[in-house]
Amino acid sequence: MIKFLKTILSHKNHNKTFFEKDFIENFKYFSDDTIIVSYPKSGSTWLRFILSNIINFKVKKYKEIDFLCSQKLVPAISTDGIFKTKINLNKMIRPRILRSHSLHTEQFPKVIYLLRDGRDVMVSYYYHFKKFNNYKGSLLEFMSNNYSGIDWHEHVNSWLYNQSNTSELLLIKYEDLLNDTKRGIIKMLKFIGMECSDEEVDKAIKLSSFEKMQLSENKSGLGIVASGNREINFIRKGKKGVWQDELGKTEIKVIKELLGNTLIKSGYEKSENW
Ligand code: A3P
């Protein structure tokens, strides 16, 4: 308990989920747990919504899935994720699906790594900061300062290009999910070891559409997360390639220096000529 309290008190910044190393290391995993890992703004709330709907078809607990229900059915391995949702981890349906923004750790039994183009992530994160942290600076200033504490390329490299890779890791790209959501979800369910009918997959995807989730945000809020500036939606654009409209020449230069190599490694670009 004292260790838990120390963990809570020592992580006061907004990105504590990145750094809750103690919490993650002391968490009790089952060997069939799957953790959805992503850098923030890579689409994990969407994925969580779809999977929560699928779990809810089995446990029949909620009339409809909103942000809070999805935070309970697919909880984050963080102090907020566990304590604020008041979930009983041992009563969760098996195999459990959990969520984390952690850097690489060997603690996680099975990992679905959700990857999104770092340039779109950067733009999305900028609006996230405007919404939740009342950020007033420019996009260029935001990108030049490491506000998140950990950069996108650092996170991606730690999970995908690390020497001691997790043995059971499924890589899913946000952009592929946008193109063919059902294909991605079926792949994930197989990896997780969760049975689900074709009709249920279709239904879960429909219930988690961009429009439905935005409606839910506007109607019931963001669950355990405070709403921040309501003029900016959390469920904001939901598209790929928006960086092309948002980044000017100078921003592109900065971002290329930071993320260029990893964008090539992860297949988003063939060379530095973009
Ligand atoms: P944008 O800000 O580019 O719109 P995370 O949940 O990991 O923080 O990711 C947030 C991003 O996922 C936001 O991107 C958000 O709009 C997008 N997103 C959320 N729900 C979505 C959905 N149903 N379909 C597509 N994208 C979605």
Residues whose N, C-alpha, C, O or C-beta is under 5 A from the ligand:
A	BS01	A3P	Y39 P40 K41 S42 G43 S44 T45 W46 D120 S124 S208 S209 F210 M213 F234 I235 R236 K237 G238 K239
